[in-house]
């Protein structure tokens, strides 16, 4: 599917079953900044000594960070054509820690035209896996996307 380099795909260019993905290595800086932005100072995120005594042994990324990373994959894909992300529903399956490389893959499951929006709604399922192939998050999302015409 040809896509304008300055814009993501328009609604009328989307196809059911199409996939897109993004990969990022989560750093300690990501975790610290996310905790500050979200006000989540749970010691499991911010205190290495506390985390040593948990089953995780190291601080965890807040779930809101992982969802944000998944959402950014969608936002970047639909850059310039998205009207709005209208929701994400996620289930956390495994922890994410500094040093983990996570890959988000979104699949377009269904498309629904919305003439009043001059576009439509893309219904997506997403999965985020770490460098070991472990699923860390499963999600569903809807995104309103404008049509080209």
Beta strands, then each sheet from edge to edge (+ up, - down):
strand 1: 19-25
strand 2: 82-92
strand 3: 101-114
strand 4: 119-129
strand 5: 135-146
sheet 1: 1+ 3- 4+ 5- 2+
end
